[in-house]
């Protein structure tokens, strides 16, 4: 369960930011993740609820934005959501398509009090 490790790292970063900026508590932790990050939204939320206890983020809400994976045609450049999965490009009918996305995981904002 890599979500537990990710949640622990989130808390470490939040506490480091608290030391640097002197805020009392965190209200919201906003996260951006790539479509290939493999994050289970519910597992991360559960792990975060467990590891946040006793920290400045004890009542914080986690907002996770997972960027979608895209299907891109290498022939004409057309792109679409991977949810609209196709085995060929709907524009040029080429079979030369690829998945695009990344495995990033980062805090993009903290709302603090």
N, CA, C and O atoms as a GROMACS GRO file, in nm:
protein
  452
    1UNK      N    1   0.085  -0.118   0.000
    1UNK     CA    2   0.000   0.000   0.000
    1UNK      C    3   0.089   0.124   0.000
    1UNK      O    4   0.127   0.174   0.106
    2UNK      N    5   0.121   0.172  -0.120
    2UNK     CA    6   0.209   0.289  -0.126
    2UNK      C    7   0.137   0.417  -0.085
    2UNK      O    8   0.203   0.519  -0.063
    3UNK      N    9   0.004   0.415  -0.075
    3UNK     CA   10  -0.069   0.533  -0.031
    3UNK      C   11  -0.033   0.572   0.113
    3UNK      O   12  -0.031   0.690   0.145
    4UNK      N   13  -0.004   0.474   0.198
    4UNK     CA   14   0.036   0.504   0.336
    4UNK      C   15   0.169   0.580   0.336
    4UNK      O   16   0.184   0.679   0.407
    5UNK      N   17   0.263   0.535   0.257
    5UNK     CA   18   0.392   0.603   0.246
    5UNK      C   19   0.374   0.744   0.191
    5UNK      O   20   0.438   0.838   0.237
    6UNK      N   21   0.286   0.759   0.093
    6UNK     CA   22   0.260   0.891   0.036
    6UNK      C   23   0.196   0.983   0.140
    6UNK      O   24   0.233   1.100   0.149
    7UNK      N   25   0.102   0.932   0.216
    7UNK     CA   26   0.037   1.012   0.321
    7UNK      C   27   0.139   1.055   0.426
    7UNK      O   28   0.135   1.169   0.473
    8UNK      N   29   0.228   0.966   0.464
    8UNK     CA   30   0.331   1.000   0.562
    8UNK      C   31   0.422   1.110   0.507
    8UNK      O   32   0.460   1.201   0.581
    9UNK      N   33   0.456   1.103   0.380
    9UNK     CA   34   0.540   1.205   0.318
    9UNK      C   35   0.466   1.339   0.311
    9UNK      O   36   0.526   1.444   0.332
   10UNK      N   37   0.337   1.335   0.283
   10UNK     CA   38   0.257   1.458   0.283
   10UNK      C   39   0.264   1.527   0.418
   10UNK      O   40   0.285   1.648   0.426
   11UNK      N   41   0.246   1.450   0.524
   11UNK     CA   42   0.250   1.507   0.660
   11UNK      C   43   0.388   1.562   0.691
   11UNK      O   44   0.400   1.668   0.752
   12UNK      N   45   0.493   1.492   0.650
   12UNK     CA   46   0.629   1.541   0.673
   12UNK      C   47   0.649   1.677   0.605
   12UNK      O   48   0.704   1.769   0.665
   13UNK      N   49   0.603   1.689   0.482
   13UNK     CA   50   0.616   1.815   0.408
   13UNK      C   51   0.533   1.925   0.474
   13UNK      O   52   0.581   2.037   0.491
   14UNK      N   53   0.410   1.893   0.512
   14UNK     CA   54   0.323   1.992   0.578
   14UNK      C   55   0.386   2.042   0.708
   14UNK      O   56   0.385   2.162   0.735
   15UNK      N   57   0.442   1.951   0.786
   15UNK     CA   58   0.505   1.992   0.912
   15UNK      C   59   0.631   2.075   0.888
   15UNK      O   60   0.659   2.168   0.964
   16UNK      N   61   0.706   2.043   0.784
   16UNK     CA   62   0.822   2.126   0.747
   16UNK      C   63   0.777   2.267   0.710
   16UNK      O   64   0.840   2.365   0.750
   17UNK      N   65   0.667   2.276   0.634
   17UNK     CA   66   0.614   2.407   0.596
   17UNK      C   67   0.563   2.484   0.718
   17UNK      O   68   0.576   2.606   0.725
   18UNK      N   69   0.506   2.413   0.813
   18UNK     CA   70   0.459   2.477   0.936
   18UNK      C   71   0.577   2.540   1.010
   18UNK      O   72   0.567   2.653   1.058
   19UNK      N   73   0.688   2.469   1.020
   19UNK     CA   74   0.807   2.523   1.086
   19UNK      C   75   0.860   2.646   1.013
   19UNK      O   76   0.902   2.743   1.076
   20UNK      N   77   0.860   2.642   0.881
   20UNK     CA   78   0.912   2.754   0.802
   20UNK      C   79   0.823   2.877   0.804
   20UNK      O   80   0.872   2.989   0.800
   21UNK      N   81   0.690   2.856   0.810
   21UNK     CA   82   0.598   2.968   0.795
   21UNK      C   83   0.518   3.001   0.921
   21UNK      O   84   0.455   3.106   0.928
   22UNK      N   85   0.520   2.913   1.021
   22UNK     CA   86   0.459   2.942   1.149
   22UNK      C   87   0.308   2.942   1.156
   22UNK      O   88   0.251   3.004   1.245
   23UNK      N   89   0.240   2.874   1.066
   23UNK     CA   90   0.094   2.869   1.076
   23UNK      C   91   0.051   2.770   1.183
   23UNK      O   92   0.127   2.681   1.222
   24UNK      N   93  -0.071   2.787   1.231
   24UNK     CA   94  -0.125   2.703   1.339
   24UNK      C   95  -0.172   2.567   1.290
   24UNK      O   96  -0.131   2.463   1.342
   25UNK      N   97  -0.258   2.570   1.190
   25UNK     CA   98  -0.313   2.444   1.141
   25UNK      C   99  -0.342   2.452   0.992
   25UNK      O  100  -0.351   2.560   0.933
   26UNK      N  101  -0.355   2.335   0.935
   26UNK     CA  102  -0.384   2.323   0.792
   26UNK      C  103  -0.531   2.285   0.776
   26UNK      O  104  -0.581   2.194   0.842
   27UNK      N  105  -0.597   2.357   0.687
   27UNK     CA  106  -0.739   2.330   0.659
   27UNK      C  107  -0.753   2.234   0.540
   27UNK      O  108  -0.832   2.141   0.544
   28UNK      N  109  -0.673   2.259   0.434
   28UNK     CA  110  -0.683   2.181   0.310
   28UNK      C  111  -0.544   2.156   0.255
   28UNK      O  112  -0.460   2.246   0.253
   29UNK      N  113  -0.520   2.033   0.211
   29UNK     CA  114  -0.398   1.998   0.139
   29UNK      C  115  -0.442   1.963  -0.003
   29UNK      O  116  -0.515   1.866  -0.024
   30UNK      N  117  -0.396   2.043  -0.101
   30UNK     CA  118  -0.434   2.021  -0.240
   30UNK      C  119  -0.320   1.948  -0.311
   30UNK      O  120  -0.205   1.991  -0.311
   31UNK      N  121  -0.357   1.836  -0.372
   31UNK     CA  122  -0.260   1.748  -0.438
   31UNK      C  123  -0.294   1.736  -0.586
   31UNK      O  124  -0.410   1.730  -0.624
   32UNK      N  125  -0.190   1.731  -0.669
   32UNK     CA  126  -0.206   1.701  -0.811
   32UNK      C  127  -0.127   1.573  -0.838
   32UNK      O  128  -0.012   1.559  -0.796
   33UNK      N  129  -0.191   1.481  -0.909
   33UNK     CA  130  -0.125   1.354  -0.942
   33UNK      C  131  -0.145   1.324  -1.090
   33UNK      O  132  -0.249   1.355  -1.148
   34UNK      N  133  -0.045   1.263  -1.148
   34UNK     CA  134  -0.055   1.221  -1.287
   34UNK      C  135  -0.140   1.096  -1.300
   34UNK      O  136  -0.156   1.020  -1.204
   35UNK      N  137  -0.193   1.076  -1.418
   35UNK     CA  138  -0.279   0.962  -1.444
   35UNK      C  139  -0.212   0.827  -1.429
   35UNK      O  140  -0.279   0.726  -1.408
   36UNK      N  141  -0.079   0.824  -1.439
   36UNK     CA  142  -0.005   0.699  -1.422
   36UNK      C  143   0.054   0.684  -1.281
   36UNK      O  144   0.138   0.598  -1.259
   37UNK      N  145   0.010   0.766  -1.188
   37UNK     CA  146   0.064   0.760  -1.052
   37UNK      C  147   0.018   0.634  -0.978
   37UNK      O  148   0.081   0.593  -0.881
   38UNK      N  149  -0.089   0.575  -1.023
   38UNK     CA  150  -0.138   0.453  -0.960
   38UNK      C  151  -0.204   0.475  -0.825
   38UNK      O  152  -0.219   0.381  -0.747
   39UNK      N  153  -0.243   0.598  -0.797
   39UNK     CA  154  -0.301   0.629  -0.667
   39UNK      C  155  -0.446   0.583  -0.660
   39UNK      O  156  -0.526   0.608  -0.750
   40UNK      N  157  -0.477   0.516  -0.551
   40UNK     CA  158  -0.615   0.482  -0.520
   40UNK      C  159  -0.666   0.595  -0.430
   40UNK      O  160  -0.622   0.610  -0.316
   41UNK      N  161  -0.759   0.673  -0.481
   41UNK     CA  162  -0.810   0.792  -0.412
   41UNK      C  163  -0.859   0.759  -0.271
   41UNK      O  164  -0.828   0.830  -0.176
   42UNK      N  165  -0.935   0.651  -0.259
   42UNK     CA  166  -0.993   0.615  -0.128
   42UNK      C  167  -0.886   0.567  -0.030
   42UNK      O  168  -0.892   0.598   0.088
   43UNK      N  169  -0.789   0.492  -0.080
   43UNK     CA  170  -0.681   0.443   0.007
   43UNK      C  171  -0.596   0.559   0.056
   43UNK      O  172  -0.555   0.561   0.173
   44UNK      N  173  -0.568   0.657  -0.032
   44UNK     CA  174  -0.488   0.773   0.010
   44UNK      C  175  -0.565   0.855   0.113
   44UNK      O  176  -0.507   0.899   0.212
   45UNK      N  177  -0.693   0.875   0.091
   45UNK     CA  178  -0.773   0.952   0.186
   45UNK      C  179  -0.775   0.884   0.322
   45UNK      O  180  -0.761   0.949   0.426
   46UNK      N  181  -0.793   0.752   0.323
   46UNK     CA  182  -0.793   0.677   0.449
   46UNK      C  183  -0.658   0.687   0.519
   46UNK      O  184  -0.651   0.714   0.639
   47UNK      N  185  -0.550   0.665   0.444
   47UNK     CA  186  -0.415   0.672   0.502
   47UNK      C  187  -0.387   0.811   0.557
   47UNK      O  188  -0.328   0.825   0.664
   48UNK      N  189  -0.429   0.915   0.484
   48UNK     CA  190  -0.409   1.052   0.530
   48UNK      C  191  -0.484   1.076   0.661
   48UNK      O  192  -0.431   1.141   0.751
   49UNK      N  193  -0.605   1.026   0.672
   49UNK     CA  194  -0.683   1.043   0.795
   49UNK      C  195  -0.612   0.977   0.914
   49UNK      O  196  -0.618   1.029   1.026
   50UNK      N  197  -0.545   0.867   0.891
   50UNK     CA  198  -0.474   0.796   0.997
   50UNK      C  199  -0.348   0.872   1.039
   50UNK      O  200  -0.327   0.895   1.158
   51UNK      N  201  -0.265   0.912   0.943
   51UNK     CA  202  -0.136   0.972   0.977
   51UNK      C  203  -0.144   1.120   1.018
   51UNK      O  204  -0.049   1.172   1.076
   52UNK      N  205  -0.254   1.186   0.990
   52UNK     CA  206  -0.266   1.328   1.024
   52UNK      C  207  -0.295   1.350   1.173
   52UNK      O  208  -0.277   1.462   1.223
   53UNK      N  209  -0.340   1.247   1.243
   53UNK     CA  210  -0.374   1.260   1.386
   53UNK      C  211  -0.255   1.314   1.464
   53UNK      O  212  -0.143   1.267   1.448
   54UNK      N  213  -0.282   1.412   1.550
   54UNK     CA  214  -0.179   1.469   1.636
   54UNK      C  215  -0.087   1.568   1.566
   54UNK      O  216   0.013   1.610   1.624
   55UNK      N  217  -0.119   1.605   1.442
   55UNK     CA  218  -0.036   1.700   1.368
   55UNK      C  219  -0.115   1.828   1.342
   55UNK      O  220  -0.233   1.838   1.376
   56UNK      N  221  -0.050   1.925   1.282
   56UNK     CA  222  -0.118   2.050   1.246
   56UNK      C  223  -0.222   2.028   1.137
   56UNK      O  224  -0.301   2.118   1.107
   57UNK      N  225  -0.223   1.910   1.079
   57UNK     CA  226  -0.320   1.876   0.974
   57UNK      C  227  -0.427   1.781   1.026
   57UNK      O  228  -0.493   1.712   0.947
   58UNK      N  229  -0.444   1.776   1.158
   58UNK     CA  230  -0.536   1.678   1.218
   58UNK      C  231  -0.679   1.687   1.166
   58UNK      O  232  -0.750   1.587   1.162
   59UNK      N  233  -0.721   1.805   1.125
   59UNK     CA  234  -0.857   1.823   1.072
   59UNK      C  235  -0.856   1.857   0.923
   59UNK      O  236  -0.960   1.892   0.867
   60UNK      N  237  -0.742   1.846   0.860
   60UNK     CA  238  -0.730   1.889   0.720
   60UNK      C  239  -0.806   1.797   0.625
   60UNK      O  240  -0.819   1.676   0.647
   61UNK      N  241  -0.854   1.859   0.521
   61UNK     CA  242  -0.920   1.787   0.413
   61UNK      C  243  -0.818   1.772   0.300
   61UNK      O  244  -0.741   1.863   0.271
   62UNK      N  245  -0.819   1.657   0.238
   62UNK     CA  246  -0.730   1.628   0.126
   62UNK      C  247  -0.809   1.644  -0.003
   62UNK      O  248  -0.913   1.581  -0.021
   63UNK      N  249  -0.759   1.730  -0.092
   63UNK     CA  250  -0.821   1.747  -0.224
   63UNK      C  251  -0.724   1.693  -0.327
   63UNK      O  252  -0.613   1.745  -0.344
   64UNK      N  253  -0.765   1.588  -0.395
   64UNK     CA  254  -0.679   1.519  -0.491
   64UNK      C  255  -0.732   1.537  -0.632
   64UNK      O  256  -0.846   1.500  -0.661
   65UNK      N  257  -0.650   1.594  -0.718
   65UNK     CA  258  -0.684   1.610  -0.858
   65UNK      C  259  -0.593   1.517  -0.938
   65UNK      O  260  -0.472   1.539  -0.947
   66UNK      N  261  -0.652   1.414  -0.996
   66UNK     CA  262  -0.575   1.321  -1.078
   66UNK      C  263  -0.595   1.360  -1.224
   66UNK      O  264  -0.706   1.355  -1.276
   67UNK      N  265  -0.486   1.400  -1.288
   67UNK     CA  266  -0.493   1.441  -1.428
   67UNK      C  267  -0.517   1.319  -1.516
   67UNK      O  268  -0.453   1.215  -1.497
   68UNK      N  269  -0.607   1.330  -1.611
   68UNK     CA  270  -0.641   1.213  -1.693
   68UNK      C  271  -0.530   1.172  -1.789
   68UNK      O  272  -0.450   1.255  -1.834
   69UNK      N  273  -0.528   1.045  -1.819
   69UNK     CA  274  -0.439   0.992  -1.922
   69UNK      C  275  -0.505   1.021  -2.056
   69UNK      O  276  -0.627   1.011  -2.070
   70UNK      N  277  -0.425   1.056  -2.156
   70UNK     CA  278  -0.476   1.086  -2.289
   70UNK      C  279  -0.431   0.981  -2.389
   70UNK      O  280  -0.327   0.917  -2.372
   71UNK      N  281  -0.511   0.965  -2.492
   71UNK     CA  282  -0.471   0.887  -2.608
   71UNK      C  283  -0.437   0.988  -2.716
   71UNK      O  284  -0.517   1.076  -2.747
   72UNK      N  285  -0.316   0.976  -2.773
   72UNK     CA  286  -0.270   1.071  -2.874
   72UNK      C  287  -0.234   0.995  -3.002
   72UNK      O  288  -0.166   0.893  -2.998
   73UNK      N  289  -0.282   1.048  -3.113
   73UNK     CA  290  -0.250   0.990  -3.243
   73UNK      C  291  -0.113   1.042  -3.286
   73UNK      O  292  -0.091   1.163  -3.293
   74UNK      N  293  -0.022   0.951  -3.315
   74UNK     CA  294   0.112   0.992  -3.358
   74UNK      C  295   0.112   1.040  -3.503
   74UNK      O  296   0.206   1.106  -3.547
   75UNK      N  297   0.009   1.007  -3.577
   75UNK     CA  298   0.003   1.048  -3.718
   75UNK      C  299  -0.049   1.191  -3.735
   75UNK      O  300   0.014   1.271  -3.805
   76UNK      N  301  -0.161   1.224  -3.672
   76UNK     CA  302  -0.221   1.357  -3.694
   76UNK      C  303  -0.218   1.446  -3.570
   76UNK      O  304  -0.248   1.565  -3.580
   77UNK      N  305  -0.182   1.390  -3.452
   77UNK     CA  306  -0.172   1.469  -3.331
   77UNK      C  307  -0.302   1.484  -3.253
   77UNK      O  308  -0.302   1.547  -3.147
   78UNK      N  309  -0.410   1.428  -3.301
   78UNK     CA  310  -0.538   1.436  -3.230
   78UNK      C  311  -0.525   1.368  -3.094
   78UNK      O  312  -0.460   1.263  -3.083
   79UNK      N  313  -0.586   1.427  -2.990
   79UNK     CA  314  -0.583   1.364  -2.858
   79UNK      C  315  -0.723   1.358  -2.800
   79UNK      O  316  -0.809   1.440  -2.832
   80UNK      N  317  -0.742   1.260  -2.715
   80UNK     CA  318  -0.871   1.240  -2.648
   80UNK      C  319  -0.846   1.176  -2.513
   80UNK      O  320  -0.738   1.123  -2.487
   81UNK      N  321  -0.945   1.181  -2.430
   81UNK     CA  322  -0.935   1.119  -2.298
   81UNK      C  323  -0.924   0.968  -2.314
   81UNK      O  324  -0.984   0.909  -2.403
   82UNK      N  325  -0.848   0.907  -2.227
   82UNK     CA  326  -0.836   0.761  -2.231
   82UNK      C  327  -0.968   0.694  -2.197
   82UNK      O  328  -0.990   0.578  -2.230
   83UNK      N  329  -1.058   0.769  -2.132
   83UNK     CA  330  -1.192   0.715  -2.105
   83UNK      C  331  -1.267   0.689  -2.234
   83UNK      O  332  -1.357   0.605  -2.239
   84UNK      N  333  -1.230   0.763  -2.339
   84UNK     CA  334  -1.292   0.745  -2.470
   84UNK      C  335  -1.209   0.648  -2.554
   84UNK      O  336  -1.194   0.665  -2.675
   85UNK      N  337  -1.156   0.547  -2.489
   85UNK     CA  338  -1.061   0.454  -2.549
   85UNK      C  339  -1.102   0.410  -2.690
   85UNK      O  340  -1.218   0.377  -2.716
   86UNK      N  341  -1.005   0.412  -2.776
   86UNK     CA  342  -1.026   0.369  -2.914
   86UNK      C  343  -0.901   0.294  -2.960
   86UNK      O  344  -0.791   0.318  -2.910
   87UNK      N  345  -0.920   0.204  -3.054
   87UNK     CA  346  -0.804   0.130  -3.105
   87UNK      C  347  -0.744   0.199  -3.227
   87UNK      O  348  -0.637   0.160  -3.275
   88UNK      N  349  -0.813   0.303  -3.277
   88UNK     CA  350  -0.760   0.381  -3.387
   88UNK      C  351  -0.804   0.526  -3.369
   88UNK      O  352  -0.897   0.555  -3.294
   89UNK      N  353  -0.737   0.616  -3.439
   89UNK     CA  354  -0.769   0.758  -3.431
   89UNK      C  355  -0.905   0.783  -3.496
   89UNK      O  356  -0.928   0.741  -3.610
   90UNK      N  357  -0.996   0.850  -3.426
   90UNK     CA  358  -1.126   0.878  -3.486
   90UNK      C  359  -1.120   0.977  -3.603
   90UNK      O  360  -1.214   0.984  -3.682
   91UNK      N  361  -1.010   1.055  -3.613
   91UNK     CA  362  -0.999   1.152  -3.724
   91UNK      C  363  -0.937   1.092  -3.848
   91UNK      O  364  -0.995   1.094  -3.957
   92UNK      N  365  -0.815   1.037  -3.831
   92UNK     CA  366  -0.743   0.989  -3.950
   92UNK      C  367  -0.742   0.837  -3.962
   92UNK      O  368  -0.691   0.782  -4.060
   93UNK      N  369  -0.798   0.769  -3.863
   93UNK     CA  370  -0.809   0.622  -3.861
   93UNK      C  371  -0.676   0.549  -3.844
   93UNK      O  372  -0.670   0.427  -3.860
   94UNK      N  373  -0.570   0.623  -3.813
   94UNK     CA  374  -0.439   0.561  -3.791
   94UNK      C  375  -0.444   0.471  -3.667
   94UNK      O  376  -0.514   0.499  -3.570
   95UNK      N  377  -0.366   0.363  -3.675
   95UNK     CA  378  -0.352   0.273  -3.559
   95UNK      C  379  -0.233   0.313  -3.472
   95UNK      O  380  -0.209   0.252  -3.368
   96UNK      N  381  -0.160   0.415  -3.516
   96UNK     CA  382  -0.039   0.459  -3.444
   96UNK      C  383  -0.078   0.557  -3.333
   96UNK      O  384  -0.062   0.678  -3.347
   97UNK      N  385  -0.131   0.503  -3.224
   97UNK     CA  386  -0.174   0.585  -3.112
   97UNK      C  387  -0.092   0.549  -2.988
   97UNK      O  388  -0.038   0.439  -2.977
   98UNK      N  389  -0.085   0.642  -2.895
   98UNK     CA  390  -0.007   0.621  -2.773
   98UNK      C  391  -0.078   0.682  -2.654
   98UNK      O  392  -0.158   0.774  -2.668
   99UNK      N  393  -0.049   0.628  -2.537
   99UNK     CA  394  -0.101   0.685  -2.413
   99UNK      C  395  -0.003   0.790  -2.363
   99UNK      O  396   0.118   0.770  -2.368
  100UNK      N  397  -0.057   0.902  -2.314
  100UNK     CA  398   0.026   1.008  -2.258
  100UNK      C  399  -0.024   1.042  -2.118
  100UNK      O  400  -0.144   1.050  -2.093
  101UNK      N  401   0.070   1.062  -2.030
  101UNK     CA  402   0.041   1.098  -1.892
  101UNK      C  403   0.170   1.090  -1.814
  101UNK      O  404   0.276   1.061  -1.869
  102UNK      N  405   0.162   1.115  -1.685
  102UNK     CA  406   0.282   1.102  -1.604
  102UNK      C  407   0.247   1.042  -1.469
  102UNK      O  408   0.131   1.017  -1.438
  103UNK      N  409   0.349   1.020  -1.390
  103UNK     CA  410   0.330   0.958  -1.258
  103UNK      C  411   0.361   1.056  -1.145
  103UNK      O  412   0.396   1.014  -1.034
  104UNK      N  413   0.347   1.185  -1.173
  104UNK     CA  414   0.379   1.286  -1.073
  104UNK      C  415   0.283   1.281  -0.953
  104UNK      O  416   0.173   1.228  -0.962
  105UNK      N  417   0.330   1.336  -0.844
  105UNK     CA  418   0.250   1.347  -0.722
  105UNK      C  419   0.309   1.463  -0.644
  105UNK      O  420   0.422   1.456  -0.597
  106UNK      N  421   0.231   1.572  -0.631
  106UNK     CA  422   0.285   1.690  -0.563
  106UNK      C  423   0.177   1.769  -0.491
  106UNK      O  424   0.060   1.770  -0.530
  107UNK      N  425   0.220   1.837  -0.386
  107UNK     CA  426   0.134   1.931  -0.317
  107UNK      C  427   0.137   2.059  -0.401
  107UNK      O  428   0.244   2.111  -0.432
  108UNK      N  429   0.020   2.108  -0.438
  108UNK     CA  430   0.015   2.232  -0.515
  108UNK      C  431  -0.028   2.351  -0.429
  108UNK      O  432  -0.003   2.466  -0.465
  109UNK      N  433  -0.093   2.324  -0.315
  109UNK     CA  434  -0.133   2.434  -0.227
  109UNK      C  435  -0.171   2.382  -0.089
  109UNK      O  436  -0.217   2.269  -0.073
  110UNK      N  437  -0.151   2.466   0.008
  110UNK     CA  438  -0.198   2.441   0.145
  110UNK      C  439  -0.286   2.558   0.183
  110UNK      O  440  -0.248   2.673   0.164
  111UNK      N  441  -0.404   2.528   0.236
  111UNK     CA  442  -0.487   2.633   0.294
  111UNK      C  443  -0.468   2.622   0.444
  111UNK      O  444  -0.496   2.518   0.504
  112UNK      N  445  -0.418   2.729   0.503
  112UNK     CA  446  -0.380   2.726   0.645
  112UNK      C  447  -0.455   2.831   0.724
  112UNK      O  448  -0.514   2.924   0.668
  113UNK      N  449  -0.451   2.814   0.856
  113UNK     CA  450  -0.514   2.909   0.947
  113UNK      C  451  -0.410   2.962   1.042
  113UNK      O  452  -0.441   3.044   1.128
   0.00000   0.00000   0.00000
